[in-house]
Amino acid sequence: MKIYIAGKIAGDRRYRAKFREAAKAMEAAGHVVLNPATLPDGLTDGDYMRICMAMVDAADLAVFLPDYQESRGAMVEWAYCQRIGKDCAMYLDMKKGE
């Protein structure tokens, strides 16, 4: 399954480690992970959102990290997923099921 990870990036100095940990857990379960934290620095907010929305579209499932509600971008991704009927899950719920 292709899984997109959504969560707070801007303003979180630890975001790369947080996203990497989630990606490793999902990859260990056999999934292909679309991880926005691996995008290069130096793009505009608009660039990041366009790329991330394409990643959401390509994914089978969007997984939201616990802090996603603190992120304007992740909230846009959440709303988009709800609007188009994309399957979503909360990362904490997935970890409980391991």
Secondary structure, 3 states (H helix, E strand, C coil): CEEEEECCCCCCCCHHHHHHHHHHHHHHCCCEEECHHHCCCCCCHHHHHHHHHHHHHHCCEEEECCCHHHCHHHHHHHHHHHHHCCEEEEHHHHHHCC
